[in-house]
């Protein structure tokens, strides 16, 4: 069993997600959103569970620094070019996807 976590090293929820799985001896693949964006295919898979509007972190300093709250922009293109704007963590296991810290859902993944 390998869980994929898209997150940011300085994000508390990403750290908690990483710790949650490590404490249970579950291997994770951590993708640092500061270094690498999800592929278009991965983004399409994520969007099958969550609309694009829910994926962008409108509270992030990067969002505010770029003044995106005052602009009209292509969400998909902006997220792929600036993966730091994703809400995190995004968890993936098989066909299941979570957005944010979701330990109750992750416990169900482990039980499968």
C-alpha positions in Angstrom: 0.0 0.0 0.0 1.4 3.4 -1.0 -0.4 6.6 -0.4 0.4 9.6 -2.5 0.4 13.0 -0.7 0.7 16.3 -2.6 1.7 18.9 0.0 4.0 21.6 1.1 6.8 21.0 3.6 5.8 24.2 5.6 2.1 23.4 5.7 0.9 22.1 9.1 -1.8 19.9 7.6 0.7 18.4 5.1 3.0 17.6 8.1 0.1 16.1 10.0 -0.8 13.9 7.0 2.7 12.7 6.6 2.9 11.9 10.4 -0.5 10.2 10.3 0.7 7.6 7.8 4.2 7.2 9.1 2.9 6.5 12.6 0.9 3.6 11.2 3.8 2.2 9.1 2.2 3.2 5.8 4.5 4.1 3.0 3.8 7.4 1.4 5.0 9.2 -1.7 5.3 12.9 -0.8 5.2 15.3 -3.8 6.3 18.7 -2.7 4.0 21.2 -4.4 6.8 23.9 -4.2 8.9 21.8 -6.5 6.5 19.8 -8.7 3.0 20.3 -10.0 0.6 17.4 -10.6 0.5 16.3 -14.2 -2.5 17.3 -16.3 -3.7 13.7 -16.0 -3.4 13.8 -12.2 -5.2 17.1 -12.1 -8.0 15.7 -14.2 -8.3 12.8 -11.7 -8.3 15.2 -8.7 -11.0 17.3 -10.5 -13.2 14.2 -10.8 -13.7 14.5 -7.0 -13.3 18.3 -6.4 -14.0 21.2 -8.7 -11.0 23.4 -9.6 -12.4 26.3 -7.5 -12.0 24.2 -4.4 -8.4 23.3 -5.2 -6.9 26.8 -5.1 -5.8 28.2 -1.7 -7.3 31.7 -1.7 -6.0 32.2 1.8 -2.3 31.6 0.9 0.2 34.4 0.9 1.2 33.5 -2.7 -2.4 34.0 -3.8 -2.5 37.4 -2.2 1.0 38.4 -3.3 0.0 37.8 -6.9 -3.2 39.8 -6.3 -5.2 36.9 -7.8 -8.3 38.0 -5.8 -8.6 41.0 -8.2 -7.9 39.1 -11.5 -9.8 36.9 -13.9 -7.5 33.9 -14.8 -7.6 30.3 -16.0 -7.7 28.2 -12.9 -6.2 25.0 -14.4 -3.3 26.9 -16.2 -2.5 28.9 -13.1 -2.5 25.9 -10.8 -0.3 23.9 -13.1 2.1 26.8 -13.5 2.1 27.7 -9.8 1.5 24.5 -7.8 2.2 26.3 -4.6 -1.4 27.7 -5.0 -3.0 24.3 -4.4 -4.7 23.7 -1.1 -2.9 20.9 0.7 -2.6 18.1 1.4 -4.2 16.3 -1.4 -4.2 12.6 -0.6 -4.5 9.8 -3.2 -5.1 6.1 -2.7 -6.3 4.0 -5.7 -9.3 5.9 -7.0 -9.9 7.8 -3.7 -8.9 11.4 -3.2 -9.0 13.8 -0.2 -8.4 17.5 0.1 -7.1 18.8 3.4 -6.5 16.8 6.6 -8.9 13.9 6.6 -7.8 11.3 9.1 -11.2 9.6 9.3 -11.2 8.9 5.6 -7.6 7.8 5.7 -8.4 5.3 8.4 -10.9 3.7 6.0 -8.2 3.5 3.3 -5.9 1.6 5.7 -8.7 -0.9 6.6 -9.2 -1.8 3.0 
